[in-house]
Amino acid sequence: MYNWKVVLITIIALLCVRVADPKLIEQLRLNVFDSLQTLQQVNESDIILVDIDERALEEYGQFPFSRDIYAKVLDKNGNDSVYVFNMGFTSPDRFGKDSVLNDSLQHKDVLLSSFPTNAIEKGSAPYLGFGTFGGGTPSDWLYYYKGLSEPVDALSHIRGVGTVSAAPSVDGIIREAPLVVMANGHVYPSLALEVLRVYDRADNYTMKVSDQSGIEWIRMGKGQPIVTTANSNLTIAYWNRFERISFGDPMPDGNIYVIGLSAGGLVNPVPTPLGAMYPHDVQANILETVIHGIQIQRPWWSDNAEFAILILLSLMIIAIVYNTPIKISAPLVIITISMVLYSGYHLFMSKLYLIDVVYPSIVAFIVFAHSTFNNYIIVYNQKQLIKKQFGTYLDPRQVELLQKDPSLLKLGGERKDMSYLFMDIVGFTPISEHFKNNNDPEGLVLLVNEFLNEMTNIILANGGTIDKYMGDCIMAFWNAPLPCMQHADMAVKSAIEIEARSRVLSERFCERGLPRLNVGTGVNTGTCIVGNMGSETRFDYSVIGDAVNLAARLEATAARHEYIDYKTIISSYTKDQLSDEYQCKDIGTIKVKGKEDLISIYYPYNKT
């Protein structure tokens, strides 16, 4: 089954793997999307990260700090900034300073974090209302938690509370975060969505929910819709660079400050597409993505597009491999795959579309390797078949030419103008009787083989094809399977050399005490059918036609009876195609069975 159809099995198998989308393939796709983020130009963000780091611990003591410390830091900074605490104030202050912090919150835009959990079954109502339209129900699509761990009631002057949660991918990397979640039966906005509300001074937000596709988008006030996944996930753009300061450092007015832990032992970094980050770094990236409306999406048509790319690219490569030589097919395949990879890169850079072109490209490379190997096997088997079929009938140089260019061999039969040679030993009976009388049948075989070997070498050296051996007879032809422009000359040249060589061999055999050996050779030129003749299980490359039969009749006439002195006889058809190198003696006409007209025959010889 070494043909292009077997490659289709590979394509179908790899397509099924993509449809099943096992963890390994999904992770590969996600890693490719991660690499696209690393290629984006770094965005210098206006958001400032505030680290509760080792220096802050040295200044303010053991963590958690007394909440009057937070009040002190907020009081010494301006009122026109937004302060986002990516940390929990879910328990009363151990030093009883919640009221001090709450007083400071009255004049600041401060947002605190809440944490969805399944460990408790309580949580306060949403901080603000929301509207939905589109016919769908949010609870059917949103992540659901039993409860919510929210800031203590004593901190009542905060501007907003947002949930902090993530949606890790199959490999544990944080690539997405939900903008809205369900907890304790209520809908809660994310911390980033709440910051956007406070930052834009919006009153509420709206969700479009579909029965079929879930959450389609979320809009804050009259702002641009934020397109999400069905469960409100937003793909995070991580190509931002933030200024970092230590908690307690001056915070100039007019900025957004995201405050979180970074000191060793207080928090564990989380994995992201751009490496490990602190949780408030992730929140800052989410916030930057939301504020600037960065919409990294997998369009609804992405899976279908990837399947189509895989199939079309694979079929294109099969067409290239099986119709062009490897020197051309390899560069073409490389260029084609490169164009597909570039298209995925371009779609991300221009539209932020995540289209997986890497898996189709890997499949294309596998298909190319399989097709190339398969094609190599086909060519190899074809060459072996040619060698097997023609190795004993053609000169090795001709066999090599056929192997390099099998198109020179048209299987199945074709009509061609060719020259044909028949040669056999005249008076073979006395020779056979000699060996019979001496009880030496093996000697007869050796003698015939020795003679035929010499004659075969002459024919092959002159570009002829040995059709078959029939006892002591050789049948040969020229101009197939390889073209021979002067096939009449080559056939006559072979006949003349056979006549000369047979005289030498005859003398050699006489010295051994054997009867004298003579040969008769007939040559004719004309049109016949040449190709593979026989059955489906056994066939020979041979020729058939009247022109072939005439050559056999001429051989039966040569060196016999009144033509005993003419060891080689050719027809007028061959004579008419000979070059000036040869001369021909008219030796008469003969009547051939099946033909009404007499055939003129000639004896050829070299001018020299």
KOLKOLDREN-615738 format. One line per field, with one value per residue (C-alpha): residue in one letter; x, z, y. Coordinates in steps of 0.2 Angstrom, whole numbers, plus 5000, padded with zeros to 4 digits. Layout:
<pts>
resn = A/...
X = X/...
Z = Z/...
Y = Y/...
</pts>
This chain:
<pts>
resn = M/Y/N/W/K/V/V/L/I/T/I/I/A/L/L/C/V/R/V/A/D/P/K/L/I/E/Q/L/R/L/N/V/F/D/S/L/Q/T/L/Q/Q/V/N/E/S/D/I/I/L/V/D/I/D/E/R/A/L/E/E/Y/G/Q/F/P/F/S/R/D/I/Y/A/K/V/L/D/K/N/G/N/D/S/V/Y/V/F/N/M/G/F/T/S/P/D/R/F/G/K/D/S/V/L/N/D/S/L/Q/H/K/D/V/L/L/S/S/F/P/T/N/A/I/E/K/G/S/A/P/Y/L/G/F/G/T/F/G/G/G/T/P/S/D/W/L/Y/Y/Y/K/G/L/S/E/P/V/D/A/L/S/H/I/R/G/V/G/T/V/S/A/A/P/S/V/D/G/I/I/R/E/A/P/L/V/V/M/A/N/G/H/V/Y/P/S/L/A/L/E/V/L/R/V/Y/D/R/A/D/N/Y/T/M/K/V/S/D/Q/S/G/I/E/W/I/R/M/G/K/G/Q/P/I/V/T/T/A/N/S/N/L/T/I/A/Y/W/N/R/F/E/R/I/S/F/G/D/P/M/P/D/G/N/I/Y/V/I/G/L/S/A/G/G/L/V/N/P/V/P/T/P/L/G/A/M/Y/P/H/D/V/Q/A/N/I/L/E/T/V/I/H/G/I/Q/I/Q/R/P/W/W/S/D/N/A/E/F/A/I/L/I/L/L/S/L/M/I/I/A/I/V/Y/N/T/P/I/K/I/S/A/P/L/V/I/I/T/I/S/M/V/L/Y/S/G/Y/H/L/F/M/S/K/L/Y/L/I/D/V/V/Y/P/S/I/V/A/F/I/V/F/A/H/S/T/F/N/N/Y/I/I/V/Y/N/Q/K/Q/L/I/K/K/Q/F/G/T/Y/L/D/P/R/Q/V/E/L/L/Q/K/D/P/S/L/L/K/L/G/G/E/R/K/D/M/S/Y/L/F/M/D/I/V/G/F/T/P/I/S/E/H/F/K/N/N/N/D/P/E/G/L/V/L/L/V/N/E/F/L/N/E/M/T/N/I/I/L/A/N/G/G/T/I/D/K/Y/M/G/D/C/I/M/A/F/W/N/A/P/L/P/C/M/Q/H/A/D/M/A/V/K/S/A/I/E/I/E/A/R/S/R/V/L/S/E/R/F/C/E/R/G/L/P/R/L/N/V/G/T/G/V/N/T/G/T/C/I/V/G/N/M/G/S/E/T/R/F/D/Y/S/V/I/G/D/A/V/N/L/A/A/R/L/E/A/T/A/A/R/H/E/Y/I/D/Y/K/T/I/I/S/S/Y/T/K/D/Q/L/S/D/E/Y/Q/C/K/D/I/G/T/I/K/V/K/G/K/E/D/L/I/S/I/Y/Y/P/Y/N/K/T
X = 5000/5014/5004/4997/4982/4991/4996/4977/4976/4990/4980/4964/4972/4981/4964/4955/4969/4965/4946/4949/4961/4970/4979/4996/4989/4979/4995/5005/4992/4992/5011/5011/4999/5010/5025/5014/5013/5032/5033/5022/5030/5031/5018/5025/5009/5004/4998/5011/5014/5016/5026/5024/5042/5056/5060/5042/5043/5059/5050/5033/5036/5028/5015/5000/5002/4991/4977/4982/4998/4988/4978/4995/5001/4985/4984/5001/4996/4984/4965/4965/4973/4965/4972/4968/4972/4975/4975/4962/4954/4942/4946/4945/4962/4971/4976/4958/4962/4949/4940/4956/4958/4939/4941/4955/4945/4932/4942/4951/4946/4951/4945/4947/4947/4935/4938/4926/4927/4918/4923/4909/4892/4890/4894/4887/4876/4884/4891/4881/4867/4869/4858/4857/4849/4850/4838/4851/4853/4870/4869/4869/4887/4896/4908/4899/4905/4896/4902/4912/4926/4923/4931/4925/4910/4920/4928/4912/4919/4928/4923/4922/4924/4929/4932/4950/4949/4957/4954/4970/4973/4976/4994/4991/4996/4985/4980/4962/4952/4933/4926/4910/4907/4892/4894/4881/4868/4873/4883/4899/4911/4930/4942/4948/4929/4926/4942/4936/4919/4928/4941/4927/4915/4902/4886/4883/4888/4878/4880/4874/4870/4865/4856/4868/4885/4884/4892/4896/4902/4902/4901/4904/4892/4893/4910/4915/4909/4923/4921/4923/4921/4905/4909/4915/4934/4945/4962/4975/4988/5004/5016/5015/5029/5025/5034/5037/5039/5039/5024/5027/5036/5028/5013/5011/4993/4983/4989/4982/4991/4990/4996/5001/5013/5030/5041/5048/5037/5021/5015/5019/5021/5009/5014/5009/5014/5028/5035/5031/5023/5016/4997/4996/5006/4993/4979/4988/4989/4971/4967/4978/4969/4952/4956/4963/4950/4963/4953/4964/4951/4949/4935/4920/4926/4944/4942/4934/4948/4961/4953/4952/4970/4976/4966/4970/4988/4991/4983/4993/5009/5004/5001/5018/5027/5020/5021/5038/5056/5062/5074/5058/5046/5056/5058/5040/5034/5045/5038/5020/5022/5031/5017/5004/5015/5016/4998/4994/5008/5000/4982/4988/4998/4985/4969/4974/4966/4973/4973/4983/4993/5007/4998/4992/5011/5017/5004/5010/5028/5023/5013/5028/5040/5028/5024/5043/5047/5032/5037/5055/5048/5038/5053/5064/5052/5050/5069/5070/5056/5065/5082/5073/5064/5078/5094/5097/5090/5099/5116/5119/5120/5103/5096/5103/5095/5078/5080/5084/5069/5056/5045/5056/5047/5029/5021/5006/5011/5014/5017/5034/5046/5060/5073/5073/5086/5085/5100/5103/5116/5114/5116/5114/5110/5127/5134/5120/5123/5142/5138/5125/5137/5150/5136/5140/5124/5132/5145/5132/5124/5141/5144/5128/5129/5147/5141/5125/5135/5147/5133/5123/5138/5138/5120/5120/5135/5126/5111/5100/5087/5087/5069/5071/5082/5074/5086/5101/5092/5092/5078/5083/5076/5081/5073/5064/5062/5075/5075/5089/5089/5099/5091/5093/5112/5114/5105/5115/5131/5127/5123/5140/5149/5140/5145/5163/5163/5155/5169/5182/5172/5170/5189/5190/5177/5185/5201/5191/5186/5169/5159/5161/5148/5139/5126/5112/5105/5090/5086/5071/5064/5046/5032/5026/5018/5030/5026/5022/5014/5007/4995/4992/5003/5017/5022/5037/5043/5042/5037/5023/5019/5022/5039/5045/5039/5048/5064/5062/5059/5075/5085/5077/5084/5101/5116/5105/5103/5106/5110/5123/5136/5126/5126/5117/5101/5092/5076/5074/5065/5081/5092/5082/5086/5104/5117/5131/5142/5135/5134/5122/5122/5106/5104/5087/5069/5059/5041/5035/5020/5006/5012/5008/5023/5040/5052/5069/5084/5101/5118/5126/5144/5154/5162/5179
Z = 5000/4996/4988/4992/4999/5014/5019/5020/5034/5043/5040/5046/5062/5066/5063/5075/5088/5086/5087/5103/5109/5123/5136/5127/5112/5122/5132/5116/5109/5125/5125/5107/5112/5126/5114/5104/5120/5121/5104/5108/5110/5129/5135/5148/5160/5170/5184/5198/5209/5227/5236/5254/5253/5265/5266/5271/5284/5291/5293/5299/5308/5307/5295/5296/5299/5311/5300/5307/5297/5281/5286/5289/5272/5263/5273/5267/5249/5237/5235/5216/5215/5215/5228/5225/5239/5231/5249/5261/5276/5280/5298/5311/5315/5329/5336/5335/5322/5309/5313/5310/5293/5289/5293/5281/5267/5267/5256/5245/5231/5239/5233/5243/5238/5241/5238/5232/5241/5244/5262/5268/5263/5266/5258/5256/5242/5226/5229/5214/5203/5185/5170/5158/5141/5127/5134/5143/5162/5170/5183/5169/5163/5177/5189/5205/5223/5239/5248/5248/5260/5260/5270/5287/5290/5299/5283/5276/5267/5253/5235/5229/5232/5218/5218/5215/5207/5192/5179/5178/5161/5160/5164/5179/5171/5174/5156/5160/5174/5176/5176/5185/5197/5206/5225/5238/5225/5220/5205/5210/5198/5198/5206/5189/5184/5200/5198/5180/5187/5200/5188/5175/5188/5181/5190/5184/5171/5159/5153/5136/5140/5126/5128/5116/5119/5137/5142/5126/5133/5148/5147/5161/5159/5141/5138/5125/5127/5134/5124/5135/5134/5139/5157/5157/5156/5149/5142/5151/5141/5150/5139/5152/5162/5178/5189/5206/5223/5241/5253/5262/5248/5241/5229/5217/5214/5199/5197/5200/5213/5215/5232/5236/5245/5238/5254/5255/5265/5264/5246/5233/5215/5202/5185/5170/5151/5155/5170/5189/5195/5212/5213/5212/5196/5189/5195/5187/5171/5171/5175/5161/5149/5155/5155/5138/5130/5125/5117/5115/5107/5100/5088/5087/5070/5076/5078/5061/5053/5061/5055/5037/5038/5043/5029/5015/5020/5021/5004/4996/5003/4996/4979/4980/4985/4973/4958/4960/4964/4981/4977/4972/4985/5000/4998/4992/5008/5019/5011/5012/5031/5034/5026/5037/5053/5048/5045/5063/5069/5059/5065/5083/5080/5069/5077/5093/5086/5094/5079/5081/5066/5074/5076/5057/5053/5063/5055/5038/5042/5047/5031/5021/5030/5027/5009/5005/5013/5004/4988/4991/4993/4977/4967/4975/4971/4954/4951/4958/4946/4932/4936/4939/4922/4911/4920/4910/4893/4893/4896/4914/4908/4900/4916/4926/4914/4916/4935/4935/4923/4924/4913/4898/4901/4895/4902/4894/4876/4863/4844/4839/4824/4828/4822/4826/4825/4825/4826/4828/4825/4808/4807/4826/4824/4820/4836/4846/4840/4844/4862/4862/4855/4869/4882/4887/4888/4900/4887/4875/4887/4891/4873/4869/4884/4879/4862/4867/4880/4867/4855/4869/4874/4856/4856/4873/4869/4854/4864/4860/4871/4872/4870/4873/4871/4861/4862/4852/4845/4851/4848/4851/4846/4846/4851/4866/4881/4878/4862/4849/4835/4823/4828/4810/4811/4828/4823/4807/4816/4829/4815/4806/4823/4827/4810/4813/4830/4826/4814/4828/4839/4825/4824/4843/4843/4829/4839/4852/4840/4838/4821/4813/4819/4807/4812/4802/4806/4800/4803/4799/4803/4805/4816/4830/4847/4861/4880/4894/4886/4896/4910/4926/4936/4923/4909/4898/4890/4871/4854/4842/4824/4806/4806/4819/4810/4794/4804/4810/4791/4786/4800/4793/4776/4780/4778/4771/4754/4740/4753/4762/4759/4766/4785/4788/4778/4780/4772/4761/4775/4786/4771/4768/4785/4786/4786/4773/4784/4777/4760/4755/4741/4733/4734/4728/4733/4744/4746/4764/4771/4773/4761/4742/4737/4736/4749/4743/4753/4755/4763/4773/4776/4781/4768/4776
Y = 5000/5012/5026/5043/5035/5028/5046/5050/5038/5048/5064/5057/5050/5067/5076/5064/5068/5087/5084/5074/5087/5078/5087/5086/5095/5108/5112/5113/5126/5136/5137/5143/5157/5161/5163/5176/5187/5187/5194/5209/5226/5229/5242/5254/5255/5269/5257/5257/5241/5244/5229/5225/5218/5215/5234/5237/5224/5232/5248/5243/5227/5210/5206/5208/5226/5236/5244/5261/5259/5258/5273/5282/5278/5283/5299/5305/5303/5312/5310/5309/5291/5274/5262/5244/5231/5214/5207/5202/5212/5198/5197/5211/5220/5211/5229/5236/5249/5246/5262/5272/5264/5267/5285/5287/5278/5292/5303/5290/5279/5263/5246/5230/5211/5198/5179/5167/5150/5134/5133/5144/5147/5166/5182/5200/5206/5214/5231/5237/5231/5225/5223/5208/5206/5193/5180/5170/5167/5171/5157/5144/5150/5158/5150/5146/5146/5142/5158/5174/5179/5198/5213/5216/5227/5240/5245/5253/5268/5258/5263/5245/5227/5215/5197/5189/5173/5165/5151/5141/5132/5113/5116/5127/5143/5158/5164/5170/5177/5178/5196/5190/5175/5168/5166/5162/5164/5182/5189/5198/5208/5205/5217/5223/5227/5236/5246/5251/5256/5267/5274/5278/5284/5272/5268/5250/5237/5226/5209/5201/5183/5171/5154/5146/5155/5161/5177/5187/5203/5214/5233/5246/5261/5267/5261/5248/5230/5218/5202/5187/5168/5159/5160/5178/5174/5187/5182/5192/5203/5201/5212/5226/5234/5242/5254/5246/5255/5249/5251/5267/5276/5292/5289/5303/5309/5304/5286/5268/5259/5240/5235/5217/5206/5201/5198/5181/5169/5179/5174/5162/5168/5161/5154/5165/5164/5176/5167/5167/5183/5190/5190/5209/5208/5197/5209/5224/5215/5211/5229/5235/5223/5229/5248/5248/5236/5223/5209/5193/5181/5164/5168/5156/5150/5146/5127/5125/5136/5126/5110/5117/5123/5106/5097/5109/5111/5092/5089/5102/5094/5077/5086/5094/5079/5067/5079/5087/5081/5082/5097/5107/5099/5102/5121/5123/5114/5125/5140/5134/5130/5146/5156/5147/5151/5169/5170/5165/5177/5191/5188/5189/5205/5214/5208/5198/5182/5166/5154/5138/5136/5126/5110/5110/5114/5100/5089/5096/5092/5074/5072/5079/5066/5052/5057/5059/5042/5034/5042/5036/5018/5019/5026/5013/4998/5005/5005/4988/4982/4990/4982/4965/4967/4974/4970/4955/4962/4980/4987/4992/5010/5009/5001/5016/5029/5020/5020/5039/5043/5029/5040/5034/5018/5018/5002/4995/4996/5009/5010/5014/5013/5001/4989/4971/4958/4939/4928/4909/4895/4888/4869/4867/4848/4842/4851/4844/4826/4829/4831/4818/4805/4810/4809/4827/4837/4849/4853/4858/4870/4878/4880/4888/4899/4904/4909/4918/4928/4934/4939/4947/4958/4965/4969/4977/4987/4994/5000/4985/4977/4958/4952/4934/4918/4904/4889/4895/4910/4928/4941/4959/4976/4995/5011/5004/5006/5020/5030/5027/5039/5028/5012/5004/5008/5000/4985/4982/4986/4973/4960/4964/4962/4946/4939/4943/4937/4921/4917/4919/4908/4895/4893/4892/4878/4869/4869/4859/4846/4853/4855/4872/4885/4897/4910/4918/4935/4945/4963/4973/4990/4995/4999/4988/4987/4987/4985/4973/4958/4943/4940/4950/4939/4936/4947/4951/4967/4963/4968/4961/4965/4961/4970/4959/4943/4949/4950/4932/4927/4936/4926/4910/4914/4920/4908/4895/4887/4899/4913/4902/4915/4929/4927/4944/4949/4965/4971/4987/4995/4994/4999/5015/5021/5017/5031/5033/5023/5007/5000/4986/4973/4968/4949/4947/4946/4933/4929/4930/4921/4933/4946/4947/4958/4952/4958/4965/4959/4965/4961/4975/4979/4994/5005/5003
</pts>
